[in-house]
Amino acid sequence: MELKFEVGMRVSKPVHQVFDAVADPAQLSAYFTTGGAVGRLATGQTVQWEFADFPGPFPVEVVEVVQDRRIVLKWEANEGVPDDADPVVAAGYMTTVTMAFTPLDGGARTLVTIAEEGWRQTPTGLKASYGNCMGWTQMLVALKAWLEHGLNLREGAFR
């Protein structure tokens, strides 16, 4: 069984506006990367994301960007610290994140889906996948609140 998930949400904004809110580091920093984002998401680039809840910059490899349609990223799996169930924590392997943007309702709304896959099939890999599933769900909720209402839901939540 492969460890992977997919989450999704509808945002009441046109696809170009939603896509740009993810690809543009200034906008991403305004509602998601609580420590900031450096670098626009473009095919072949490596950008940096920082989060107050996981301090330190995370390099994010941008595998593919198809304007207003799809973003594919790779980043290092974060399995945390070893525990009794899985005393070995693997480092140095990547997971793949695929974001898809689908226009709805004649372009008035956008369906955003985020899938991530590639964890080790171990207790710590499973736990890490659950954590990222939670994080991407939070990202979608924060994206929706930011674009539709100008609210930053993550401000002050992690520091």
N, C-alpha and C positions, 0 to 999 in steps of 0.2 A: 504494500500500500504506500503510495507516494504522499508525502506531507505537502499539501498545498491548500489554498483557500481563494475565494473571490468574494469581494464585497462590492456593493453598488449603491448609488443614490441619484435621484433626479434633482437637478438644480434649475431653477426658473430663470435662466439666462441663456443667451445664444452660445453655441458651441465655441466660437472663436474667443469669446470673453472668458469662458470657463477654462479652455485650454491655456490661454495666456496667463491666467491666475496660477496655474501650476508651473508653466515653463519659465516665467519671469521671476528671478530671485527676489526682487523687491516685494512683489506681491506675495510670494510664498512665505517670505519672512514676516509679513504682516499678519498672517493667520495660522501658520503651521510650524515652521522651523523656529522655535522660540529663542534659539541662539543665533539665528541668521542663516542665510543661504548665499553662497558666492558662486556665480556663473550661471548663465542661461542654459537651459536644457537644449542641447544641440547634438546631433549624431556625432559620435567619436570623442566627445568632450568628457573630462572628469571634473565634476563640480564638488563643492563642499557643503554639507548640511550640518548644523549644530542644533541640539535640543537641550533645554534646561534640565529635563528629566534624565538625559543620558549625556553628561558633559563630554566635551571633546569633539573635534570635527570628524565627520564621517565622509570619506571619499565615496562619491557615487559615480559609477561609470555609466555614461549614456550610450546605450547600444544602438537605439534607433529612435528617431523622432519623425513622425509623419504629421505635418501641420494639421491641427484640428481633428485628428483621428486617433493617433496612438503614440505612446511614449513607452519605451522599454529600457529598464535600468538594471544594473547589477550592483550589489553591495555586499560587504562581508556579513555573514551570518553572525548574530550576536547571541550566543547561548548562555551568557552569564557565568555564574560560578558553579563548580561541580557540587553535586549533592549525593546522598547515599544511593539513590536510584540509578544515577549515571555518574560515576566518579570521574569520568574523562570528558572534558569539554573540548570539542574540536575547534580549532582556529584555522583561519586561512582558507575557508571555502566561501563561495558566493551563493547568494540566492538571486533569483530573477523576479523583477516586478514588472508587470505589464498593465499599463493604464489605457483604457479605451474610452473614447468620447463619441457618443452617438446623438445626433440631433433628433429632437422629438417635437411634435406638435407644430409642424411647419417651421421649425427652427427657433421657436420661442423658448424651448427648454432643452436641457442636455442630460442624457444618462451617462454617468461616469462609473466605470467599473475598474476595480483594482484587484489584480490577482498576483499572488506571490507563491513561489515554489522553489524547492531545492534543498530543504533542510535534511540533515541526517535523520534516519528513522530510529531515534533513540528518545528516552524520556526528556533530555534537555533540548533536543531538536524540536520535539512536540511542544514543549513549554515555550520555546522561543517563537515558534510559529503562532501560538495563541497570542503572545505579546504583540507581535507585528500585526496580527489580524485586528486586535484592539486599536493599535496605533493608526492603521489605515482607515478604520471606521471613524476614529476621532478626526482624522484629516478630512474625510468627506463631510462630516457634520460641520467642522470649522470652515471648510470651503463654502458650503451652502450659506452658513450664517454670515460670512464675510461678504460674499457677492450679493446676496439678497437683502441684507439688513445692515451691512457695514460694521458688524460686531466681531471682535476677536475673542472667541471663546476660550482660547488657551492662555490668554494674558493672565499672569499671576497664578496659574493653576499648578505650576511645577517649580516655583521658586519663591 
